[in-house]
Each structure stands twice: as C-alpha cells, then as structure tokens.
C-alpha cells in the first residue's frame, strides 16, 4: 500500500500540511499522535479543530476513553486497518503525527518481526519509552545490565528493549541477534519530515501555543479530566500539558510554575522528537522557517505527486 507519512516536532505545522495534501490528493488522514486518540483531551493535544476534522476524513482520533490503556501494538493494528480501508476506497492514506516510535514501527514492519520472546514485556517497554523517552528506558537497562547499557546508544530503542528482555530472562538465544533479518513493511512510504534548523524559532512557537491553549481553556479541560481520575489512568496520565497540572490542583504549585513546566516539558519533547526522527532512514526533509509556509506546501505536494505517479 502506498502511504504518505508527515512527521516533525511539536508546533512545526504537520496538521495544516496534512490537510492541504489530503485535499489536493484525495487523501484521508490517520493520526499518528499517541494522545489524540483520547476523548476529551482536545486543547492540550492540539487536536484538529472541528473545521479541520470536517475538511477531510480523519482516523484514530477520539477512539478511546482516558481510562483505557493504549499500546503501540494496538496503534499499529488500527492504523494498518485504517490504511487498508482508505486504500480499498481508492483514497490515499496520510499519516500525520509526532509520536516517533509509533510511526517508525508502523512503516518499518519491524515490530511484528521482533515480537516473540516476551510479547507482554516488549509492548510494555515500547509504551514506557513512548511516554517517558529513550533516556528513561535506557536507565531501566542500566539498572539491570550496566555493561549492556554502556554498549548501546539510548536512541537505539530496539536494542535497548532486547537487552532488557535478555537481562530479565525473557529472551531466547536467537533473540540476542542484534539485527532483525527479513523485516518487511506492508507500506510503500513517502516520508515527509518537517524540520526546523532554528531551534529557538520552534521553541518560541511552542511557548506561544501553550499560551493560546490556556486562553482556549486548557486549565478547565485538564481539571475536568483530573476530576474523572486522569492522574491514575494507565496511559493518558502521562500526556504533556496535563500531568503538570496535578500538583497545581493539589495545592502544591501555583499556576505560573505549572505553565512554566508545561512550556519546559514541551520544549524538552521537541528536542527528543528531533533526536529520534534523525534515526529515520529515507525521509525527505522539508525545512520550515517563519516565512516559507507556501514553499513547504508546494515542495511536499511536488514530492507527493511524484511518489503517487512513480
């Protein structure tokens, strides 16, 4: 199946580009954001607006309650099924998102080939890394096997997870092989990666977006979900823009401190995203600046037309 993937860090303009391409190419959008799947988490996840959702069909948005755990394997199953459905109707699936691990495993096919020795542990570790970052996962390995941790880069999540499995006694000798052989993807993918070399520019965009979210009612949205037990949920509780409010609601922090943390954690996430997306091979990098939005759309459209007709 042919599939277009639009990736990039938070606030770089992925949603707008995805909608423009979908309109121009007869496409439908599959969300590649691990938190936009949750009902009620709208403002803080920068979920597409009602107008954007009505402009082109969207998939994997508002499909789960905050009380549900959501795994990378479930995302791959649902995203693949959505792509099959879209393709069967003569439309083009366009995956748009910033959850790097979900996207990489979806288009590479390696998750299914890697699955085997300890599926439950492996899924838990992928989800832990998606929520907490590669460094946190690497720290878990270091606690189990410091020598293995020294030999594996934190960003090589696949090898880190395999090493944790081995250290935990859950992997076979065959599973110790560092390189998975024969992993095949079900997709022929054009990966358009939006990149901003001016890191301060994207950080400023993140800060302004947080301010806009607050004006749109972010505090009230988080409070309503907090009152429903968001803090104790298995996956949704880790969302940036939400978890920072828990101490505030409990009288342990003031609003200014909370907002500063949201901005800081968002910028930190941008840094992690940038680092992780650098590991993707074969992507078409499209530079984003303050005044080249039209050029970005045209470049992406040209690449997409060549991909479809090629």
N, C-alpha and C positions, 0 to 999 in steps of 0.2 A: 504494500500500500504506500502511495505517496503521501507524505506528511510534511508540513512546514512547522518548524519549531522556532518560536520567538522567545529568546531569553535575555536576561540582563538583570542588573541590580535594581533594588527598590527605587522608585521615582524616576526611572530613566525614560519612561514613555512607552512601555510594552503594550499596555491596554489599547491606547489610541492607535498604535501601528497595527495591532492585530485586527481591529475593527475596520481600518482602512483597507487592509489586504483582503479581508473576508468580503467586504462589499465589492471590491474590484474583481475578485477571482471566483465568486460564488462559493465562498467557504463558510464553515461553521467553526466556532471556537471551543476548544477544550481547555478548561482552566488547569494550569499547572502550578497552582498555589495550594499548599497543604492546609491553609486555614480558611480559604474562601468556600470550602465545602460546608462550613457550619452555618446553620440558620441563625440569624440574629447577630452574627459577627460581620457587620456591614461596613461601618465607618473605619474602624481600626485596621481592617484588612484591605482597605482601598478597593472594595468590591465594585465592579462596574455599576454605574448608575442605572436607574430604570430605563432611561432613554438609550443608553448603550446596550443594555440587555435586549431591548426591543429592536434595535437596529439590525442585529444579526443573531441567529440562534447560538446559545451558549450551553455548554455541558459541564457537569461536575461542579456546579455552584448551588449552594443551598440544598445539599443532598443528605445532610446528617445533622443530628441533634448534638449539642455540645457534650452530652453525657456519653456519646459513643467514642470508643477508641477507633482511630483510623490509621491503618498501616500502609507502608509503601507497597506491599503486595496487592492490597485492595485497590490502591490508586492505579496500579498497572493494569489490573483486571478491568476496572471500569473505564479507564482511558482507552485501552485497546478495544473494548466493546463499542465505545462511542465512535472511535475512528472507523471501525468496521461498518457501523450503521451509516455514518456520514458518507463513506465511500460507496456503499451499496446504493445510495440515492443519487449518485453522480456528483456529489459535492466534495470539496477539499477540506480535510481536517487540518486545523491550525491550532497547535498547542501553544498557549501563552502563559508564561509564569516565571517565577524566580526561585522555586524550590529545586535547587540544582540536582540533588541526589535523585529525586523523583524523575526528573527529566532525563538524566543520564541513563538510569536503569530502564526507563521506558523505551528509549530509542536504540539502546545498545543490545538489548536482549540478554545481557549477561546475568541479570538477576535470576532468571529461570534456570540457566545452566549452572549457576553457582549453588542453587538451592539443593540441599541434600543432607549433609551430615547432621545438622541440628536446626531444622527449619524455624522452630519457635524462637530459639536464641538469636538466630540470624536476623529474623524480622524485628525482634525487639531491639537489636543493636543498630540496625538501619534507622529505625524510628527514633532511637535515642540520639543518633548523630544528626538526623534531620532537625530535631528540636533544640539540641544543645550545641551543635557544632563539632567539627572534626577534632579540635583540640581536646574537648571534653571526652570524646570517645578514646582518643589516644591515651589520655590519663588513666582510663579504665584498664587499658592494656598494660601500661607501666606498672600498675598495682599488681598485675598477675605475672608479668614476664618483662622485667626491665631490659633484658638483653634484646628481646624481640622488638621492644619499643625503640631502642636505640638504632635498630637496623631498618626501621620502616618509617617513612615520612608520614606525618599526621594526615596529610591530604590524600594519601593513598588508602581511602576508606575500605576498599575491598580487601586489601591485605591486612589492615588493622583488624577487621572483623574476623578474618580467617585465623589470625594469630590468637585472638581472644577465644575463639572456638577451640583451638588446639590446647591453649593453656587451661581451658575449662574442662578438657577431657571429652569434648563432644564431637571431635572431628576424626575421620579416618586417615590413614596414612596417605591415601590417594588425594585427600582434600588438602594436604600440605603443599601440593604443587602450586607454585606462585602464579602461574599464568593459566587461566581457564582456556581450554582448547575447544575450538569449534563453536563459540557463542555466536548465534545468528539473530539478527534483528528481523522483525516482521515488517519493518518500515524502510522505505527509501526516503531519506530525510534531507531536507534543506534546512540547515540550522543558521538562522539569522540572529547574531548576538549583538545587542546594543551595548556599546562600550563608551565610557566617558573617561578620557585620559586626565581631565581636570577634576581630581578627586574633590576639591573644595566646592566646585560647582554642584556636584551631585549631593554633597553633604548639605549645602545650603538649600537645595530643593527638598531634601528630606525634612529639614527643620521647618521650612515653610509649609510642608504638607501636614506635619504634626499640628502646627498652629491652625491650619484650616480644618483639620479633623476636630480639634477642640471647639472651634466655632460652630461646627456642624452637629455637636452634641456627643462627642466621644465619651466624656465622663458619664453621662447618663446611660449610654449604651452599655458601658462596662459595668456600671452599678446594677443595672437590671440583670445582667448575666451573672454577676457576683452573687446577687441575692438568690439566684437559681442554683448556686453551687459550683460556679465556674472554677473556683480555686481548686476544687477536689476532683475535677474531671481528668481522665487519663491522658488526653492529647491537647484539647483546646486550651487547657490551663497555661500552656507554655507560650502562647501567642504574644509576640512583642506588641506593645500598645495596650495590652490587657493586664498581664501579670504585674506590671509596675504599679498598678493602682491598688493592689491588695493591701500593702502597708498603709496607704492613704485611707482606705475605707476602715481600717482597723485602728486608726488614730495614731499610727506610728510614724507618719511622714506627712509633710504639708504638700499642697498642690504644686507649688513651684518645683520642689525637689522631684516630685513624681513626673512632671512634664520634662524636666531635665534628663531624667533617667530614660524616658521613652525616646527622646532625641538621641541620647548617647547610645542606647542599645540598637536603635535603627541604623545609626552610622556604623556601629560595630558589625551589624549584619551585612551592610553594604560591602564592607571590607572582606568579610568571609565569603560572600557571594562572588566577589571579583576574583578572589583567590581560587575558589572552587571551579568557576567557569573557565578559568585558564587551563584546566586539565582536559577540557573537551577538545577532541581532535576533529578536524574537518569543518569547523564553523566558519561562516562568513561574518567577519567583524565589521560592524557599521558604526562609525564614530558619531557620537551625539555631542553637539555643542549648544550654546544658548540660542543660536540664530540659524540653525541648519535643519529644522524640522521638516521642511518641504523636501530638502535634498535626501534626508533619511528615508522618507516615504517613497520617493522616486527610485532610489537605489534598491530598496527592498522589493519594490514592485518589479523592477527590471530583473532582479535575481530570481524572483518567484516565477515570472513568465518564462524565463529560460529553463528553469527547473521543470515546470509543467510540460513544456513543449519538447524538452530534450529526450 
